[in-house]
Amino acid sequence: MKQNIKKQEIVVFVLCYLAYAAAYLGRANFAIALPKMINEANWSRTVLGSVAGAFFWTYAVGQLVNGFLGDRIAPRILVGIGLAVSALCNLFIYLFPHLKAMGILWLINGFALSALWGPIIRTISLWFKPEKQSRVALYLSTSMVLGYFLAWGGLGSLLAYKSWRIAFLIPGLVGLSVAILWVLFLPQGESGTSQGVTPKKNKKLSLGLNWGITAFALLIISTIAQGIVKDSVSLWGPTLLTEYAGLSVEKAAKGALLIPLATLLGMFLAGFSEKVTNSDDSLSFAFLMVLCGFSLAAVRFVPTSNGLIVAVLISIATAFIYGANTVLTTFIPLRLGKGSRVSSIAGFLDFFSYVGSALSGMISGLLIEESGWNQALTMWLGLAVLGAITAVGLRKRLKSEETNLRETQSL
């Protein structure tokens, strides 16, 4: 019996890993195809940038909707449909390479992919015992990095010889294949009853709407702040290396490869910070945001003519901010959801995180254009500090909520 459960756990983890890697392949491909689309199709940078930014808005709204549905619809159905629709969007862009069609399909893709993370985290919470969940979720988060490497490395190499359309064909085929595997092979009994970890139903497991306006506002501010910093650094990092650090385009491209590696490191830094703080999520989040701020301060205030040093410092900042993001969108939902509301909480936090992401491109771009890189770096630093301060303000509320949940479940 134990051997059967172990085998099912492995299958569940592998399917979750493949699904989320395929999801990131089906969204990161747009960025790698951008230069080719501009050159081959002669499409406007402004229009293509707007299409890319619109993805984040539908993704953010979808996190709220699909996070709520994720606690009410079986993950097998919701994740399967979301991944299949995303794959079809990519395939249709390959088949119908028209700008208006792409705009509509990429909006749909954002909403479709928002149906994955909450239900996947719920699947982890229902299939794995509480003492394993954080570790399993941490390993699962690395699938995002795999998706980025497949897009930037694999598809990027193919685009040297092929049309931009190939960057949508391959993710479409991969996503559709993984969606089929997910539906066919995700083990039955997703409620976790086979492992005795089914959460008890009770009315006290809430999304935190009874926290009060102040605590709720602090949570939203800290989430949006890290979202702006996270995607500002990842989006503008390569441009910063050329314009601010003075690297050539070729050297900047090589330096930018440190960013996905730093993202992977950041996820493990999240696990380390949880150990150091004894699973005090708000303190862990604040700790990582402060370290991100130190790295950004070094870029802003320490004079250097060595562009590679700037590349390393930006990558370190990326590692810390992605560590904070992992604490926020993975550990906190697992801790507060306890199975019954994991998807809703993950979707709620992801929504505000991606509101920050959607704002990051516009705000940072405008600031860089109007005032220069120093002002943009100062803003990122200020937001990192703001995120840390508001997280510390949430500490008492989060710890109290966890205590209430433990007491409720022990009844």
C-alpha positions as CSV (number, residue, x, y, z in Angstrom):
1,M,0.0,0.0,0.0
2,K,2.8,2.4,1.0
3,Q,4.6,1.5,-2.2
4,N,1.5,2.3,-4.3
5,I,1.2,5.7,-2.6
6,K,4.9,6.5,-3.2
7,K,4.5,5.7,-6.9
8,Q,1.4,7.9,-7.1
9,E,3.2,10.7,-5.4
10,I,6.0,10.5,-8.1
11,V,3.5,10.5,-10.9
12,V,1.6,13.5,-9.4
13,F,4.9,15.5,-9.0
14,V,6.2,14.6,-12.5
15,L,2.8,15.6,-14.1
16,C,2.7,18.9,-12.1
17,Y,6.3,19.6,-13.1
18,L,5.7,19.0,-16.8
19,A,2.5,21.0,-16.8
20,Y,4.1,24.1,-15.3
21,A,7.2,23.9,-17.5
22,A,5.0,23.6,-20.6
23,A,3.0,26.6,-19.3
24,Y,6.1,28.8,-19.1
25,L,7.4,27.6,-22.5
26,G,4.0,28.7,-23.9
27,R,4.4,32.3,-22.6
28,A,8.2,32.9,-22.5
29,N,8.3,32.1,-26.3
30,F,6.8,35.5,-27.1
31,A,9.8,37.5,-25.8
32,I,12.3,35.3,-27.7
33,A,10.3,35.7,-30.9
34,L,10.0,39.5,-30.6
35,P,13.1,40.5,-32.6
36,K,12.2,38.2,-35.5
37,M,8.6,39.4,-35.5
38,I,9.8,43.0,-35.7
39,N,12.3,42.2,-38.5
40,E,10.3,39.7,-40.6
41,A,6.8,41.0,-40.2
42,N,7.7,44.6,-39.7
43,W,5.3,45.0,-36.8
44,S,5.5,48.0,-34.5
45,R,7.5,47.6,-31.2
46,T,4.8,49.6,-29.4
47,V,2.0,47.3,-30.6
48,L,3.9,44.1,-29.8
49,G,4.8,45.5,-26.4
50,S,1.1,46.2,-25.8
51,V,0.2,42.7,-26.7
52,A,2.9,41.3,-24.4
53,G,1.7,43.6,-21.5
54,A,-2.0,42.7,-22.1
55,F,-1.1,39.1,-21.3
56,F,-0.3,40.1,-17.7
57,W,-3.7,41.8,-17.2
58,T,-5.7,38.8,-18.3
59,Y,-3.4,36.5,-16.4
60,A,-3.9,38.6,-13.2
61,V,-7.7,38.7,-13.5
62,G,-7.6,35.0,-14.3
63,Q,-5.7,34.3,-11.1
64,L,-8.7,35.5,-9.1
65,V,-11.3,33.7,-11.2
66,N,-9.4,30.4,-11.6
67,G,-8.0,30.5,-8.1
68,F,-11.6,30.5,-6.8
69,L,-12.7,27.8,-9.3
70,G,-9.6,25.8,-8.4
71,D,-11.0,24.9,-5.0
72,R,-14.3,23.8,-6.5
73,I,-13.4,22.1,-9.8
74,A,-11.1,19.0,-9.9
75,P,-7.5,20.0,-10.9
76,R,-7.6,17.3,-13.5
77,I,-10.3,19.2,-15.4
78,L,-9.1,22.8,-14.8
79,V,-5.4,22.3,-15.5
80,G,-6.1,20.1,-18.4
81,I,-8.5,22.7,-20.0
82,G,-6.1,25.6,-19.2
83,L,-3.1,24.0,-20.7
84,A,-5.0,22.7,-23.8
85,V,-6.4,26.2,-24.5
86,S,-3.0,27.8,-24.1
87,A,-1.5,25.2,-26.5
88,L,-4.3,25.9,-29.1
89,C,-3.6,29.6,-28.8
90,N,0.0,29.1,-29.7
91,L,-0.9,26.7,-32.6
92,F,-3.4,29.2,-34.0
93,I,-0.8,32.0,-33.9
94,Y,1.4,29.7,-36.0
95,L,-1.4,28.9,-38.4
96,F,-2.8,32.4,-38.7
97,P,0.2,34.8,-38.4
98,H,-1.8,38.0,-38.3
99,L,-1.3,40.8,-35.7
100,K,-5.0,41.2,-34.7
101,A,-5.4,37.5,-34.3
102,M,-2.2,37.3,-32.2
103,G,-3.5,40.1,-29.9
104,I,-6.8,38.2,-29.2
105,L,-5.1,34.8,-28.9
106,W,-2.4,36.1,-26.5
107,L,-5.1,37.7,-24.3
108,I,-6.8,34.3,-24.2
109,N,-3.5,32.6,-23.5
110,G,-3.0,34.8,-20.4
111,F,-6.4,33.8,-19.0
112,A,-5.9,30.1,-19.8
113,L,-2.5,29.8,-18.2
114,S,-3.8,31.5,-15.0
115,A,-5.8,28.2,-14.5
116,L,-2.6,26.3,-13.6
117,W,-0.8,27.5,-10.5
118,G,-3.6,27.5,-7.9
119,P,-5.0,24.1,-8.9
120,I,-1.4,22.6,-9.1
121,I,-0.6,23.9,-5.6
122,R,-3.9,22.5,-4.4
123,T,-2.9,19.1,-6.0
124,I,0.4,19.2,-4.0
125,S,-1.5,20.0,-0.8
126,L,-3.9,17.1,-1.3
127,W,-1.4,14.5,-2.4
128,F,1.5,15.1,0.0
129,K,1.6,15.2,3.7
130,P,2.0,18.6,5.4
131,E,5.6,18.1,6.4
132,K,6.5,17.4,2.7
133,Q,4.5,20.1,1.0
134,S,6.8,23.1,1.2
135,R,9.8,21.0,-0.1
136,V,7.8,19.5,-2.9
137,A,6.4,22.9,-3.9
138,L,9.9,24.3,-3.9
139,Y,11.1,21.7,-6.3
140,L,8.1,22.2,-8.4
141,S,8.9,25.9,-8.7
142,T,12.1,25.1,-10.6
143,S,9.9,24.0,-13.6
144,M,9.5,27.7,-14.4
145,V,13.2,27.9,-14.9
146,L,13.1,24.9,-17.2
147,G,10.4,26.6,-19.2
148,Y,12.5,29.7,-19.6
149,F,15.6,27.8,-20.6
150,L,13.7,25.8,-23.2
151,A,12.3,29.0,-24.6
152,W,15.4,31.2,-24.5
153,G,17.9,28.5,-25.2
154,G,16.1,25.9,-27.4
155,L,13.7,28.1,-29.3
156,G,16.3,30.9,-29.5
157,S,18.7,28.6,-31.3
158,L,16.0,27.5,-33.8
159,L,15.1,31.1,-34.6
160,A,18.5,31.7,-36.0
161,Y,17.5,29.5,-38.9
162,K,13.7,29.4,-38.9
163,S,10.8,31.8,-39.1
164,W,9.4,33.4,-35.9
165,R,6.3,31.1,-36.3
166,I,8.3,28.1,-35.1
167,A,8.5,29.7,-31.6
168,F,4.7,29.2,-31.4
169,L,4.4,25.8,-33.1
170,I,6.7,23.9,-30.8
171,P,5.2,25.2,-27.5
172,G,1.7,24.5,-28.9
173,L,2.6,20.9,-29.6
174,V,4.4,20.4,-26.3
175,G,1.5,22.0,-24.3
176,L,-1.1,19.9,-26.0
177,S,0.9,16.7,-25.4
178,V,1.4,17.5,-21.7
179,A,-2.4,18.4,-21.3
180,I,-3.3,14.9,-22.7
181,L,-0.8,13.2,-20.3
182,W,-2.2,15.2,-17.4
183,V,-5.8,14.2,-18.0
184,L,-5.0,10.5,-18.7
185,F,-2.4,9.8,-16.0
186,L,-3.1,12.0,-13.0
187,P,-4.0,9.4,-10.4
188,Q,-7.6,9.1,-9.3
189,G,-8.5,10.1,-5.7
190,E,-7.3,13.7,-6.0
191,S,-9.0,14.5,-2.7
192,G,-6.1,12.8,-0.9
193,T,-8.3,10.4,0.9
194,S,-5.9,7.5,0.0
195,Q,-3.3,9.2,2.2
196,G,-5.4,10.4,5.0
197,V,-4.6,14.0,4.3
198,T,-8.0,15.2,3.3
199,P,-8.6,18.6,4.9
200,K,-11.5,18.9,7.3
201,K,-14.2,21.2,6.2
202,N,-14.9,24.1,8.5
203,K,-16.1,27.6,8.1
204,K,-13.1,29.2,9.8
205,L,-10.8,28.5,6.8
206,S,-11.2,31.8,5.1
207,L,-9.3,33.8,2.6
208,G,-8.4,36.4,5.3
209,L,-11.2,38.8,4.5
210,N,-11.8,39.1,8.3
211,W,-8.3,40.5,8.8
212,G,-9.3,44.1,8.8
213,I,-8.5,46.9,6.4
214,T,-5.0,47.7,7.6
215,A,-3.7,44.2,7.5
216,F,-5.4,43.6,4.1
217,A,-3.9,46.8,2.7
218,L,-0.4,45.8,3.9
219,L,-0.7,42.4,2.2
220,I,-1.7,44.0,-1.1
221,I,1.1,46.6,-0.9
222,S,3.8,44.1,-0.2
223,T,2.5,41.8,-3.0
224,I,2.3,44.6,-5.6
225,A,5.7,46.0,-4.6
226,Q,7.5,42.7,-5.1
227,G,5.7,42.2,-8.4
228,I,6.9,45.5,-9.8
229,V,10.5,44.9,-8.7
230,K,10.5,41.2,-9.9
231,D,9.4,41.9,-13.4
232,S,11.1,45.3,-13.8
233,V,14.5,43.6,-13.1
234,S,13.8,40.6,-15.4
235,L,12.2,42.7,-18.2
236,W,14.7,45.6,-18.2
237,G,17.8,43.6,-17.0
238,P,19.3,43.0,-20.5
239,T,18.7,46.7,-21.5
240,L,20.2,47.9,-18.3
241,L,23.4,45.9,-19.1
242,T,23.8,47.7,-22.5
243,E,22.6,51.2,-21.6
244,Y,23.7,51.5,-17.9
245,A,26.6,49.1,-17.7
246,G,27.9,49.7,-21.2
247,L,28.1,46.1,-22.3
248,S,27.9,45.2,-26.0
249,V,24.7,43.6,-27.1
250,E,26.5,40.2,-27.4
251,K,28.0,40.5,-23.9
252,A,24.7,41.7,-22.5
253,A,22.9,38.7,-23.9
254,K,25.5,36.4,-22.3
255,G,25.2,38.3,-19.0
256,A,21.4,38.1,-19.1
257,L,21.6,34.3,-19.1
258,L,22.6,34.7,-15.4
259,I,19.0,35.9,-14.7
260,P,17.3,32.5,-15.2
261,L,20.0,30.8,-13.2
262,A,19.5,33.4,-10.4
263,T,15.8,32.7,-10.5
264,L,16.5,29.0,-9.8
265,L,18.9,30.0,-7.0
266,G,16.3,32.3,-5.5
267,M,13.8,29.4,-5.1
268,F,16.3,27.6,-3.0
269,L,17.1,30.7,-1.1
270,A,13.4,30.8,-0.2
271,G,13.7,27.4,1.4
272,F,16.9,28.4,3.3
273,S,15.3,31.6,4.6
274,E,12.3,29.6,5.8
275,K,14.7,27.4,7.8
276,V,16.6,30.4,9.2
277,T,13.3,32.1,10.3
278,N,11.7,28.9,11.5
279,S,9.0,29.1,8.8
280,D,8.0,32.6,9.8
281,D,6.8,33.5,6.3
282,S,6.4,37.3,6.7
283,L,9.9,37.6,8.3
284,S,11.4,35.3,5.5
285,F,9.7,37.5,2.8
286,A,11.0,40.7,4.4
287,F,14.5,39.3,4.8
288,L,14.7,38.4,1.1
289,M,13.3,41.8,0.0
290,V,15.9,43.6,2.1
291,L,18.7,41.6,0.6
292,C,17.3,42.4,-2.9
293,G,17.4,46.0,-1.9
294,F,21.0,45.8,-0.8
295,S,21.9,44.3,-4.3
296,L,20.0,47.1,-6.1
297,A,21.7,49.7,-3.8
298,A,25.1,48.3,-4.8
299,V,24.2,48.8,-8.5
300,R,22.9,52.3,-7.9
301,F,25.4,53.7,-5.5
302,V,28.7,51.8,-5.9
303,P,30.6,53.2,-8.9
304,T,32.1,50.6,-11.3
305,S,33.1,50.6,-14.9
306,N,32.9,46.8,-15.0
307,G,29.7,45.8,-16.7
308,L,30.0,42.1,-15.6
309,I,30.0,43.2,-12.0
310,V,26.7,45.0,-12.7
311,A,25.4,41.8,-14.4
312,V,26.3,39.7,-11.3
313,L,24.7,42.3,-8.9
314,I,21.4,42.4,-11.0
315,S,21.4,38.6,-11.0
316,I,21.8,38.5,-7.2
317,A,18.9,41.0,-6.9
318,T,16.9,38.7,-9.1
319,A,17.7,35.7,-6.9
320,F,16.4,37.4,-3.8
321,I,13.3,38.8,-5.3
322,Y,12.3,35.4,-6.8
323,G,13.0,33.9,-3.4
324,A,10.5,36.4,-1.9
325,N,8.0,35.6,-4.6
326,T,8.3,31.9,-3.8
327,V,7.6,32.5,-0.1
328,L,4.6,34.7,-1.1
329,T,2.9,32.6,-3.8
330,T,3.9,29.1,-2.6
331,F,4.6,28.8,1.1
332,I,1.9,31.2,2.4
333,P,-1.0,29.6,0.4
334,L,0.1,26.1,1.6
335,R,0.3,27.3,5.2
336,L,-2.9,29.2,5.3
337,G,-5.0,27.1,2.9
338,K,-4.5,23.7,4.5
339,G,-6.0,22.0,1.4
340,S,-9.5,23.6,1.3
341,R,-8.6,27.1,0.2
342,V,-5.0,26.7,-1.2
343,S,-6.0,27.6,-4.8
344,S,-8.1,30.6,-3.8
345,I,-5.3,32.1,-1.7
346,A,-2.6,31.3,-4.3
347,G,-4.8,32.9,-7.0
348,F,-5.5,36.0,-4.8
349,L,-1.8,36.6,-4.1
350,D,-0.8,35.9,-7.7
351,F,-3.4,38.4,-8.9
352,F,-1.8,41.3,-7.1
353,S,1.7,40.1,-7.9
354,Y,0.8,40.2,-11.6
355,V,-0.9,43.6,-11.2
356,G,2.6,44.7,-10.2
357,S,4.1,42.8,-13.2
358,A,1.7,44.6,-15.5
359,L,2.5,48.0,-14.1
360,S,6.3,47.3,-14.1
361,G,6.9,47.6,-17.8
362,M,5.0,50.8,-18.2
363,I,6.2,52.6,-15.0
364,S,9.9,51.6,-15.3
365,G,10.0,52.3,-19.0
366,L,8.5,55.7,-18.5
367,L,10.9,56.5,-15.6
368,I,14.0,55.3,-17.6
369,E,12.9,57.3,-20.6
370,E,12.1,60.5,-18.8
371,S,14.6,60.5,-15.9
372,G,17.3,57.9,-16.5
373,W,18.5,54.6,-15.0
374,N,19.5,56.0,-11.6
375,Q,15.9,57.1,-10.9
376,A,14.6,53.7,-12.0
377,L,17.0,51.9,-9.8
378,T,16.1,54.2,-6.9
379,M,12.4,53.3,-7.4
380,W,13.1,49.6,-7.4
381,L,15.2,49.9,-4.2
382,G,12.4,51.9,-2.6
383,L,9.8,49.4,-3.5
384,A,12.0,46.5,-2.1
385,V,12.2,48.3,1.2
386,L,8.5,49.1,1.2
387,G,7.7,45.5,0.6
388,A,9.9,44.4,3.5
389,I,8.3,47.0,5.9
390,T,4.8,46.0,5.0
391,A,5.6,42.3,5.4
392,V,6.9,42.9,8.9
393,G,3.7,44.7,9.6
394,L,1.8,41.6,8.6
395,R,3.8,39.2,10.8
396,K,1.5,39.2,13.8
397,R,-1.6,38.7,11.6
398,L,-0.1,35.8,9.7
399,K,1.2,34.0,12.8
400,S,-2.2,34.5,14.5
401,E,-4.0,33.0,11.4
402,E,-1.7,30.0,11.3
403,T,-2.3,29.4,15.1
404,N,-6.1,29.6,14.6
405,L,-6.0,27.1,11.7
406,R,-4.0,24.6,13.7
407,E,-6.4,24.9,16.6
408,T,-9.4,24.5,14.3
409,Q,-8.0,21.5,12.6
410,S,-7.2,19.8,15.9
411,L,-10.8,19.9,17.0
